């Protein structure tokens, strides 16, 4: 699944601010989000109005 609102070149360089792992596109309870692929992290960052909010305190922990 790809998020067309984020330019491909920007999407390529985005990383989890907590562990620096790659992020994958998903749809969460509140809409589109970027989810950390790190084995010990797994935070989900919201995308608001097409802008990824890569703030750890705004991220949703995945159970």
Backbone as XML, in Angstrom:
<?xml version="1.0"?>
<chain id="A" units="angstrom">
  <residue number="1" name="UNK">
    <atom name="N" x="0.853" y="-1.173" z="0.000"/>
    <atom name="CA" x="0.000" y="0.000" z="0.000"/>
    <atom name="C" x="0.896" y="1.231" z="0.000"/>
  </residue>
  <residue number="2" name="UNK">
    <atom name="N" x="0.616" y="2.195" z="-0.837"/>
    <atom name="CA" x="1.423" y="3.394" z="-0.949"/>
    <atom name="C" x="0.563" y="4.615" z="-0.640"/>
  </residue>
  <residue number="3" name="UNK">
    <atom name="N" x="1.165" y="5.614" z="-0.049"/>
    <atom name="CA" x="0.439" y="6.836" z="0.269"/>
    <atom name="C" x="0.745" y="7.871" z="-0.806"/>
  </residue>
  <residue number="4" name="UNK">
    <atom name="N" x="-0.209" y="8.145" z="-1.703"/>
    <atom name="CA" x="0.055" y="9.060" z="-2.811"/>
    <atom name="C" x="0.223" y="10.512" z="-2.392"/>
  </residue>
  <residue number="5" name="UNK">
    <atom name="N" x="-0.095" y="10.875" z="-1.156"/>
    <atom name="CA" x="0.012" y="12.262" z="-0.736"/>
    <atom name="C" x="1.437" y="12.643" z="-0.344"/>
  </residue>
  <residue number="6" name="UNK">
    <atom name="N" x="2.312" y="11.676" z="-0.143"/>
    <atom name="CA" x="3.699" y="11.941" z="0.213"/>
    <atom name="C" x="4.553" y="11.698" z="-1.026"/>
  </residue>
  <residue number="7" name="UNK">
    <atom name="N" x="5.340" y="12.692" z="-1.412"/>
    <atom name="CA" x="6.189" y="12.565" z="-2.598"/>
    <atom name="C" x="7.091" y="11.336" z="-2.450"/>
  </residue>
  <residue number="8" name="UNK">
    <atom name="N" x="7.255" y="10.562" z="-3.512"/>
    <atom name="CA" x="8.061" y="9.334" z="-3.441"/>
    <atom name="C" x="9.480" y="9.558" z="-2.917"/>
  </residue>
  <residue number="9" name="UNK">
    <atom name="N" x="10.119" y="10.644" z="-3.312"/>
    <atom name="CA" x="11.491" y="10.876" z="-2.852"/>
    <atom name="C" x="11.532" y="11.169" z="-1.352"/>
  </residue>
  <residue number="10" name="UNK">
    <atom name="N" x="10.484" y="11.810" z="-0.832"/>
    <atom name="CA" x="10.403" y="12.072" z="0.611"/>
    <atom name="C" x="10.131" y="10.763" z="1.341"/>
  </residue>
  <residue number="11" name="UNK">
    <atom name="N" x="9.204" y="9.997" z="0.820"/>
    <atom name="CA" x="8.827" y="8.713" z="1.439"/>
    <atom name="C" x="10.031" y="7.790" z="1.572"/>
  </residue>
  <residue number="12" name="UNK">
    <atom name="N" x="10.922" y="7.839" z="0.578"/>
    <atom name="CA" x="12.114" y="6.987" z="0.571"/>
    <atom name="C" x="13.068" y="7.270" z="1.726"/>
  </residue>
  <residue number="13" name="UNK">
    <atom name="N" x="13.138" y="8.511" z="2.162"/>
    <atom name="CA" x="14.117" y="8.872" z="3.183"/>
    <atom name="C" x="13.552" y="8.894" z="4.607"/>
  </residue>
  <residue number="14" name="UNK">
    <atom name="N" x="12.236" y="8.749" z="4.755"/>
    <atom name="CA" x="11.635" y="8.781" z="6.095"/>
    <atom name="C" x="12.038" y="7.559" z="6.904"/>
  </residue>
  <residue number="15" name="UNK">
    <atom name="N" x="12.373" y="7.768" z="8.164"/>
    <atom name="CA" x="12.744" y="6.702" z="9.093"/>
    <atom name="C" x="12.090" y="6.973" z="10.438"/>
  </residue>
  <residue number="16" name="UNK">
    <atom name="N" x="11.961" y="5.937" z="11.238"/>
    <atom name="CA" x="11.416" y="6.071" z="12.581"/>
    <atom name="C" x="12.355" y="6.951" z="13.407"/>
  </residue>
  <residue number="17" name="UNK">
    <atom name="N" x="11.842" y="8.003" z="14.037"/>
    <atom name="CA" x="12.706" y="8.868" z="14.838"/>
    <atom name="C" x="13.210" y="8.204" z="16.117"/>
  </residue>
  <residue number="18" name="UNK">
    <atom name="N" x="12.569" y="7.141" z="16.543"/>
    <atom name="CA" x="12.989" y="6.462" z="17.774"/>
    <atom name="C" x="14.125" y="5.477" z="17.521"/>
  </residue>
  <residue number="19" name="UNK">
    <atom name="N" x="13.992" y="4.629" z="16.482"/>
    <atom name="CA" x="14.996" y="3.573" z="16.277"/>
    <atom name="C" x="15.654" y="3.610" z="14.896"/>
  </residue>
  <residue number="20" name="UNK">
    <atom name="N" x="15.228" y="4.519" z="14.031"/>
    <atom name="CA" x="15.780" y="4.719" z="12.688"/>
    <atom name="C" x="15.473" y="3.596" z="11.701"/>
  </residue>
  <residue number="21" name="UNK">
    <atom name="N" x="14.513" y="2.743" z="12.018"/>
    <atom name="CA" x="14.111" y="1.671" z="11.102"/>
    <atom name="C" x="13.238" y="2.249" z="9.986"/>
  </residue>
  <residue number="22" name="UNK">
    <atom name="N" x="13.077" y="1.466" z="8.919"/>
    <atom name="CA" x="12.181" y="1.852" z="7.827"/>
    <atom name="C" x="10.749" y="1.945" z="8.332"/>
  </residue>
  <residue number="23" name="UNK">
    <atom name="N" x="9.941" y="2.689" z="7.601"/>
    <atom name="CA" x="8.519" y="2.829" z="7.912"/>
    <atom name="C" x="7.705" y="2.243" z="6.766"/>
  </residue>
  <residue number="24" name="UNK">
    <atom name="N" x="6.599" y="1.605" z="7.097"/>
    <atom name="CA" x="5.711" y="1.075" z="6.054"/>
    <atom name="C" x="4.359" y="1.773" z="6.167"/>
  </residue>
  <residue number="25" name="UNK">
    <atom name="N" x="3.692" y="1.894" z="5.032"/>
    <atom name="CA" x="2.375" y="2.520" z="4.979"/>
    <atom name="C" x="1.314" y="1.552" z="5.463"/>
  </residue>
  <residue number="26" name="UNK">
    <atom name="N" x="0.428" y="2.033" z="6.310"/>
    <atom name="CA" x="-0.707" y="1.244" z="6.780"/>
    <atom name="C" x="-1.882" y="2.181" z="7.029"/>
  </residue>
  <residue number="27" name="UNK">
    <atom name="N" x="-3.023" y="1.587" z="7.277"/>
    <atom name="CA" x="-4.194" y="2.351" z="7.686"/>
    <atom name="C" x="-4.554" y="1.899" z="9.087"/>
  </residue>
  <residue number="28" name="UNK">
    <atom name="N" x="-4.555" y="2.840" z="10.022"/>
    <atom name="CA" x="-4.869" y="2.531" z="11.410"/>
    <atom name="C" x="-6.273" y="2.969" z="11.760"/>
  </residue>
  <residue number="29" name="UNK">
    <atom name="N" x="-6.606" y="2.946" z="13.039"/>
    <atom name="CA" x="-7.945" y="3.313" z="13.493"/>
    <atom name="C" x="-8.329" y="4.752" z="13.138"/>
  </residue>
  <residue number="30" name="UNK">
    <atom name="N" x="-7.334" y="5.648" z="13.073"/>
    <atom name="CA" x="-7.621" y="7.058" z="12.793"/>
    <atom name="C" x="-7.310" y="7.448" z="11.351"/>
  </residue>
  <residue number="31" name="UNK">
    <atom name="N" x="-6.935" y="6.488" z="10.517"/>
    <atom name="CA" x="-6.629" y="6.783" z="9.125"/>
    <atom name="C" x="-5.226" y="6.359" z="8.749"/>
  </residue>
  <residue number="32" name="UNK">
    <atom name="N" x="-4.655" y="6.985" z="7.707"/>
    <atom name="CA" x="-3.328" y="6.573" z="7.239"/>
    <atom name="C" x="-2.254" y="6.840" z="8.285"/>
  </residue>
  <residue number="33" name="UNK">
    <atom name="N" x="-1.278" y="5.952" z="8.311"/>
    <atom name="CA" x="-0.172" y="6.107" z="9.247"/>
    <atom name="C" x="1.057" y="5.410" z="8.692"/>
  </residue>
  <residue number="34" name="UNK">
    <atom name="N" x="2.194" y="5.753" z="9.253"/>
    <atom name="CA" x="3.455" y="5.101" z="8.926"/>
    <atom name="C" x="3.846" y="4.272" z="10.139"/>
  </residue>
  <residue number="35" name="UNK">
    <atom name="N" x="4.135" y="2.998" z="9.913"/>
    <atom name="CA" x="4.427" y="2.080" z="11.006"/>
    <atom name="C" x="5.890" y="1.660" z="10.944"/>
  </residue>
  <residue number="36" name="UNK">
    <atom name="N" x="6.549" y="1.744" z="12.084"/>
    <atom name="CA" x="7.949" y="1.343" z="12.198"/>
    <atom name="C" x="8.075" y="-0.159" z="11.981"/>
  </residue>
  <residue number="37" name="UNK">
    <atom name="N" x="9.109" y="-0.558" z="11.230"/>
    <atom name="CA" x="9.350" y="-1.972" z="10.968"/>
    <atom name="C" x="10.358" y="-2.565" z="11.952"/>
  </residue>
  <residue number="38" name="UNK">
    <atom name="N" x="10.840" y="-1.771" z="12.884"/>
    <atom name="CA" x="11.802" y="-2.259" z="13.871"/>
    <atom name="C" x="11.171" y="-3.302" z="14.789"/>
  </residue>
  <residue number="39" name="UNK">
    <atom name="N" x="11.882" y="-4.390" z="15.028"/>
    <atom name="CA" x="11.362" y="-5.502" z="15.826"/>
    <atom name="C" x="11.016" y="-5.094" z="17.255"/>
  </residue>
  <residue number="40" name="UNK">
    <atom name="N" x="11.773" y="-4.187" z="17.834"/>
    <atom name="CA" x="11.549" y="-3.796" z="19.220"/>
    <atom name="C" x="10.806" y="-2.467" z="19.368"/>
  </residue>
  <residue number="41" name="UNK">
    <atom name="N" x="10.403" y="-1.864" z="18.269"/>
    <atom name="CA" x="9.761" y="-0.549" z="18.323"/>
    <atom name="C" x="8.299" y="-0.662" z="17.902"/>
  </residue>
  <residue number="42" name="UNK">
    <atom name="N" x="8.044" y="-0.647" z="16.610"/>
    <atom name="CA" x="6.692" y="-0.826" z="16.091"/>
    <atom name="C" x="5.730" y="0.326" z="16.308"/>
  </residue>
  <residue number="43" name="UNK">
    <atom name="N" x="6.232" y="1.536" z="16.551"/>
    <atom name="CA" x="5.337" y="2.676" z="16.738"/>
    <atom name="C" x="4.635" y="3.028" z="15.431"/>
  </residue>
  <residue number="44" name="UNK">
    <atom name="N" x="3.419" y="3.546" z="15.530"/>
    <atom name="CA" x="2.647" y="3.964" z="14.366"/>
    <atom name="C" x="2.481" y="5.485" z="14.429"/>
  </residue>
  <residue number="45" name="UNK">
    <atom name="N" x="2.963" y="6.158" z="13.389"/>
    <atom name="CA" x="2.933" y="7.614" z="13.319"/>
    <atom name="C" x="1.787" y="8.058" z="12.417"/>
  </residue>
  <residue number="46" name="UNK">
    <atom name="N" x="0.956" y="8.987" z="12.875"/>
    <atom name="CA" x="-0.187" y="9.422" z="12.062"/>
    <atom name="C" x="0.252" y="10.271" z="10.873"/>
  </residue>
  <residue number="47" name="UNK">
    <atom name="N" x="-0.574" y="10.266" z="9.857"/>
    <atom name="CA" x="-0.416" y="11.176" z="8.718"/>
    <atom name="C" x="-1.624" y="12.099" z="8.760"/>
  </residue>
  <residue number="48" name="UNK">
    <atom name="N" x="-1.356" y="13.383" z="8.983"/>
    <atom name="CA" x="-2.433" y="14.366" z="9.106"/>
    <atom name="C" x="-2.375" y="15.338" z="7.937"/>
  </residue>
  <residue number="49" name="UNK">
    <atom name="N" x="-3.447" y="15.404" z="7.176"/>
    <atom name="CA" x="-3.520" y="16.270" z="5.994"/>
    <atom name="C" x="-2.356" y="16.027" z="5.036"/>
  </residue>
  <residue number="50" name="UNK">
    <atom name="N" x="-1.960" y="14.751" z="4.894"/>
    <atom name="CA" x="-0.894" y="14.389" z="3.974"/>
    <atom name="C" x="0.508" y="14.596" z="4.524"/>
  </residue>
  <residue number="51" name="UNK">
    <atom name="N" x="0.614" y="14.998" z="5.781"/>
    <atom name="CA" x="1.922" y="15.258" z="6.395"/>
    <atom name="C" x="2.174" y="14.251" z="7.504"/>
  </residue>
  <residue number="52" name="UNK">
    <atom name="N" x="3.263" y="13.471" z="7.413"/>
    <atom name="CA" x="3.571" y="12.525" z="8.481"/>
    <atom name="C" x="3.990" y="13.273" z="9.747"/>
  </residue>
  <residue number="53" name="UNK">
    <atom name="N" x="3.401" y="12.888" z="10.863"/>
    <atom name="CA" x="3.736" y="13.497" z="12.153"/>
    <atom name="C" x="4.700" y="12.532" z="12.857"/>
  </residue>
  <residue number="54" name="UNK">
    <atom name="N" x="5.988" y="12.764" z="12.644"/>
    <atom name="CA" x="7.006" y="11.855" z="13.169"/>
    <atom name="C" x="7.518" y="12.327" z="14.528"/>
  </residue>
  <residue number="55" name="UNK">
    <atom name="N" x="6.597" y="12.452" z="15.455"/>
    <atom name="CA" x="6.915" y="12.815" z="16.837"/>
    <atom name="C" x="6.615" y="11.603" z="17.711"/>
  </residue>
  <residue number="56" name="UNK">
    <atom name="N" x="7.586" y="11.190" z="18.490"/>
    <atom name="CA" x="7.424" y="9.988" z="19.315"/>
    <atom name="C" x="6.238" y="10.122" z="20.264"/>
  </residue>
  <residue number="57" name="UNK">
    <atom name="N" x="6.025" y="11.310" z="20.823"/>
    <atom name="CA" x="4.909" y="11.479" z="21.765"/>
    <atom name="C" x="3.543" y="11.483" z="21.074"/>
  </residue>
  <residue number="58" name="UNK">
    <atom name="N" x="3.498" y="11.595" z="19.755"/>
    <atom name="CA" x="2.242" y="11.527" z="19.001"/>
    <atom name="C" x="2.011" y="10.134" z="18.400"/>
  </residue>
  <residue number="59" name="UNK">
    <atom name="N" x="3.021" y="9.266" z="18.517"/>
    <atom name="CA" x="2.929" y="7.932" z="17.932"/>
    <atom name="C" x="2.032" y="7.019" z="18.779"/>
  </residue>
  <residue number="60" name="UNK">
    <atom name="N" x="1.449" y="6.054" z="18.093"/>
    <atom name="CA" x="0.577" y="5.074" z="18.747"/>
    <atom name="C" x="1.351" y="3.764" z="18.884"/>
  </residue>
  <residue number="61" name="UNK">
    <atom name="N" x="1.455" y="3.237" z="20.106"/>
    <atom name="CA" x="2.119" y="1.934" z="20.248"/>
    <atom name="C" x="1.243" y="0.841" z="19.649"/>
  </residue>
  <residue number="62" name="UNK">
    <atom name="N" x="1.869" y="-0.085" z="18.978"/>
    <atom name="CA" x="1.133" y="-1.219" z="18.400"/>
    <atom name="C" x="1.281" y="-2.410" z="19.319"/>
  </residue>
  <residue number="63" name="UNK">
    <atom name="N" x="0.183" y="-3.033" z="19.635"/>
    <atom name="CA" x="0.203" y="-4.159" z="20.582"/>
    <atom name="C" x="0.637" y="-5.447" z="19.943"/>
  </residue>
</chain>
